[in-house]
């Protein structure tokens, strides 16, 4: 996984953790609602695995928020890095 994609997963994982804590939910509780292990939930929150759109949609239903919520705050300040990554990928 490239550095930029890894950073996105870390960023979204941190947003997931913030939302879980804001809702006073343990990692085990959230993992059970999704149907995954606590260890896998930890990997998502740490950003060590790819976070899929389907996973974000599951979270949005559980927390009753838009999936885009996990991409807010400082995320779009890094959009220039995404542009550079796309250009780099196309020129490989």
C-alpha atoms as a printed R data frame, in Angstrom:
   type eleno elety resid chain resno       x      y       z
1  ATOM     1    CA   UNK     A     1   0.000  0.000   0.000
2  ATOM     2    CA   UNK     A     2   1.390  3.431  -0.898
3  ATOM     3    CA   UNK     A     3   2.123  6.005   1.783
4  ATOM     4    CA   UNK     A     4  -0.829  8.195   0.830
5  ATOM     5    CA   UNK     A     5  -3.316  5.299   0.969
6  ATOM     6    CA   UNK     A     6  -1.866  4.234   4.320
7  ATOM     7    CA   UNK     A     7  -2.261  7.767   5.628
8  ATOM     8    CA   UNK     A     8  -5.894  7.850   4.514
9  ATOM     9    CA   UNK     A     9  -6.565  4.619   6.398
10 ATOM    10    CA   UNK     A    10  -4.880  6.008   9.518
11 ATOM    11    CA   UNK     A    11  -6.828  9.261   9.268
12 ATOM    12    CA   UNK     A    12 -10.180  7.497   8.810
13 ATOM    13    CA   UNK     A    13  -9.297  5.023  11.576
14 ATOM    14    CA   UNK     A    14  -8.734  7.925  13.958
15 ATOM    15    CA   UNK     A    15 -12.099  9.401  12.962
16 ATOM    16    CA   UNK     A    16 -13.759  6.029  13.620
17 ATOM    17    CA   UNK     A    17 -12.180  5.867  17.072
18 ATOM    18    CA   UNK     A    18 -13.315  9.421  17.886
19 ATOM    19    CA   UNK     A    19 -16.885  8.626  16.835
20 ATOM    20    CA   UNK     A    20 -16.917  5.364  18.807
21 ATOM    21    CA   UNK     A    21 -15.697  7.118  21.944
22 ATOM    22    CA   UNK     A    22 -18.111 10.017  21.425
23 ATOM    23    CA   UNK     A    23 -20.897  7.419  21.475
24 ATOM    24    CA   UNK     A    24 -19.497  5.799  24.655
25 ATOM    25    CA   UNK     A    25 -19.084  2.496  22.859
26 ATOM    26    CA   UNK     A    26 -16.326 -0.009  23.552
27 ATOM    27    CA   UNK     A    27 -14.325 -1.486  20.722
28 ATOM    28    CA   UNK     A    28 -15.870 -4.884  21.526
29 ATOM    29    CA   UNK     A    29 -19.395 -3.455  21.297
30 ATOM    30    CA   UNK     A    30 -18.755 -1.838  17.928
31 ATOM    31    CA   UNK     A    31 -17.029 -4.938  16.583
32 ATOM    32    CA   UNK     A    32 -20.003 -7.090  17.639
33 ATOM    33    CA   UNK     A    33 -22.468 -4.751  15.904
34 ATOM    34    CA   UNK     A    34 -20.462 -5.008  12.691
35 ATOM    35    CA   UNK     A    35 -19.828 -8.737  13.039
36 ATOM    36    CA   UNK     A    36 -16.038 -8.663  13.250
37 ATOM    37    CA   UNK     A    37 -13.508 -9.458  15.962
38 ATOM    38    CA   UNK     A    38 -12.189 -6.868  18.394
39 ATOM    39    CA   UNK     A    39  -8.742 -7.447  16.865
40 ATOM    40    CA   UNK     A    40 -10.022 -6.560  13.385
41 ATOM    41    CA   UNK     A    41 -11.767 -3.475  14.763
42 ATOM    42    CA   UNK     A    42  -8.459 -2.435  16.310
43 ATOM    43    CA   UNK     A    43  -6.747 -2.828  12.919
44 ATOM    44    CA   UNK     A    44  -9.357 -0.548  11.346
45 ATOM    45    CA   UNK     A    45  -8.911  2.095  14.040
46 ATOM    46    CA   UNK     A    46  -5.125  1.936  13.731
47 ATOM    47    CA   UNK     A    47  -5.357  2.190   9.947
48 ATOM    48    CA   UNK     A    48  -3.301 -0.947   9.371
49 ATOM    49    CA   UNK     A    49  -5.909 -2.448   7.013
50 ATOM    50    CA   UNK     A    50  -7.812 -0.975   4.083
51 ATOM    51    CA   UNK     A    51 -11.022  0.730   5.079
52 ATOM    52    CA   UNK     A    52 -13.684  0.065   2.463
53 ATOM    53    CA   UNK     A    53 -16.717  2.089   1.480
54 ATOM    54    CA   UNK     A    54 -18.919 -0.805   2.621
55 ATOM    55    CA   UNK     A    55 -17.320 -0.658   6.072
56 ATOM    56    CA   UNK     A    56 -17.875  3.107   6.273
57 ATOM    57    CA   UNK     A    57 -21.515  2.610   5.273
58 ATOM    58    CA   UNK     A    58 -21.940  0.052   8.063
59 ATOM    59    CA   UNK     A    59 -20.517  2.557  10.535
60 ATOM    60    CA   UNK     A    60 -22.734  5.334   9.226
61 ATOM    61    CA   UNK     A    61 -25.815  3.190   9.902
62 ATOM    62    CA   UNK     A    62 -24.618  2.266  13.405
63 ATOM    63    CA   UNK     A    63 -23.774  5.867  14.346
64 ATOM    64    CA   UNK     A    64 -26.640  7.394  12.321
65 ATOM    65    CA   UNK     A    65 -24.316  9.809  10.520
66 ATOM    66    CA   UNK     A    66 -23.339 10.267   6.864
67 ATOM    67    CA   UNK     A    67 -20.388  8.141   5.733
68 ATOM    68    CA   UNK     A    68 -18.706 11.376   4.608
69 ATOM    69    CA   UNK     A    69 -18.435 12.336   8.283
70 ATOM    70    CA   UNK     A    70 -15.322 10.152   8.504
71 ATOM    71    CA   UNK     A    71 -13.692 12.229   5.757
72 ATOM    72    CA   UNK     A    72 -14.360 15.649   7.244
73 ATOM    73    CA   UNK     A    73 -12.182 17.944   9.325
74 ATOM    74    CA   UNK     A    74  -8.622 18.233   7.955
75 ATOM    75    CA   UNK     A    75  -8.989 15.523   5.326
76 ATOM    76    CA   UNK     A    76  -9.598 17.848   2.413
77 ATOM    77    CA   UNK     A    77  -6.546 19.925   3.265
78 ATOM    78    CA   UNK     A    78  -4.583 16.985   1.853
79 ATOM    79    CA   UNK     A    79  -6.440 16.854  -1.464
80 ATOM    80    CA   UNK     A    80  -3.356 18.114  -3.320
81 ATOM    81    CA   UNK     A    81  -1.541 14.966  -2.198
82 ATOM    82    CA   UNK     A    82  -4.344 12.907  -3.706
83 ATOM    83    CA   UNK     A    83  -3.974 14.780  -7.002
84 ATOM    84    CA   UNK     A    84  -0.244 14.086  -6.991
85 ATOM    85    CA   UNK     A    85  -0.829 10.420  -6.161
86 ATOM    86    CA   UNK     A    86  -3.288 10.034  -9.049
87 ATOM    87    CA   UNK     A    87  -0.882 11.693 -11.467
88 ATOM    88    CA   UNK     A    88   1.974  9.508 -10.192
89 ATOM    89    CA   UNK     A    89  -0.152  6.352 -10.547
90 ATOM    90    CA   UNK     A    90  -1.166  7.233 -14.091
91 ATOM    91    CA   UNK     A    91   2.445  7.806 -15.119
92 ATOM    92    CA   UNK     A    92   3.752  4.492 -13.780
